[in-house]
Structures are given as structure tokens and as C-alpha cells.
């Protein structure tokens, strides 16, 4: 294609405070870790940066506080060539914070203080709808009214909803002709309620990612992806059900891998890549991201994906 694919992201913006620990703490426990690292994050910000690094023209829609963290997040987005005209600064409100512990096996524990992300509104979404875009990415660290407003975007725009975390009454959100739904295994289970003991007393009978993806399509999503970490992802949609294997890499930090997947998927779909190939490309991008520390700091460019996974990023 002659023009860069255009992606708009509606979502959260956080400052990540990360500490590497020997093991994740349990209730009432204190563990000593490394010096804290401050880095830009938030699911929306992460997805925007991932898409920009992989060739898209990206606009961000969200909110930050009028504090030093908010100023830093705006500067970081602009340095990545992400448009910030629709990021609103909220006076007297702190910027969102994510406190992250990462253990020696690259697993993580995250606590988020949403701050200004709670202020993202349908008006913010409406203000951004005047900008041309091919794909709209929506994540769930913002209020539900903003999510539903984004899903009602003008016709002709492909909508990708990443329901992470899963909000209350989420099944009602996906019934309205959603183009793409992306969730991980636990989020899919929450949507389908197959972890409810009354509905699924035998854990050995829980749905596989492929079965869960097909069930989510039956609930109303045109395409559904269930990601399974190092095991890859499952895709269900009009093209049938596909299992996309994972890529073998040495994981260092899994924070932001799912956001990288979503941002990469948006770019590939906006560029016209067929669904199964787009999911495989997104899986490769997510795998490349876990080989380095941090969220946005670890997000790959096409050359990184090729070097780490052997997959050549689709020509954009």
C-alpha cells in the first residue's frame, strides 16, 4: 500500500514503576527487589507505541494528570511519533500509576491506580472521531461509557476491543457486532463463565483457547482471539478456527507483551494482511517483546521481530 496504515488507540496512560524480585510476594509478605525503574506504560499507551514502531500512523485518545508523570508520558508518546492532540490533561488529578513486580521466571504482578484514566469520557472519543483512521483499538482500563462510545465509531472503521481487564457486564459489550475481540485465557474464562464452579465443576473440562475463541464468536464477536502466552493464540471467525503456535524465545519480562500483540495486530489488519497471517505476525511481535525488560521500552521494530523470531514483518 502507498500510505501508512492509520491506527487510533482509545485507552489508558500510566507511569510504570517496576521492580525485579526473586519471587512474587504472597498475602502479607514483603520481598526485597532491585531499584525501581520508571517507564511509560498503560495499555493504551503501550498499544499506540507498538503500532507506531511497526509502521502505522498513530493517534492516542486518553487522559493524563497535570503532573510531572503526565508531562513525561506526553513527551514519550511524541518521541515515538504518536499523535497526542486528543490526550486531555486533567487539572488537579494524578496521572495513572502501575506498580509492577517481575520475578526471575518473567511472571509479573501488577497493581494499577487509574488516576486520570477514570476521566476518559464519550466526549473524548467523539472529539477524536473527526480524524481519519483505518483501525480503532479500544482497551478496558478506561470507563465503560468511553468503551461503548468508541465501539459506536463511524462505519468503515475496523474496531479491535481488548477486554483487559474484563469489566462488569462485559458480555453485553461484545454483542453489538464487534469486529475483533482480543482476550487472554483468564479473560476469556471470565467472559464465558467457565470458571464458575456451578457451571464448570471439573477444571479438566475447561475450554481450550480454540474452543473459547469459537464460543466468543457465538456470543457476538465477528473475530475472537484468545492469547495463550508462550503457547501462541487461537483465532475464530468467518475463516474458521485456527491455532497459531507460539515462538520459542528466552523470556525476560512479560509486561506489555499482550499490548504489543494488540498493537501489532492493528497494524497488520490496517495494512490488509489476512486474519490468520495477521495473528501470527502479532504473536511474533509479542514474543519479541518479552526478551527485554519493560513495556514500551521493549516493544520491537520489524528488524527486531526478524532477528528474534525469524518472522519477516509484513510489508507496510
Secondary structure by P-SEA (a helix, b strand, c coil): ccccbbbbbbbbbbbbbbbbccccccccbbbbbccbbbbbbcaaaaaaaaaaaaccbbbbbbcccccaaaaaaaaaaaaacccccccccccccccbbbbbbbcccccbbbbbcccccccccaaaaaaaccccccbbbbbccccaaaaaaaaaccccbbbbbccccccccccccccccccbbbbcaaaaaaaaccccccccccccccccaaaaaaaaaaacccbbbbbcccccccccccccbbbbbbbbcccccccaaaaaaaaaaaaaaaacccaaaaaaaaaaaaaaaacccccccccccaaaaaaccccccccc
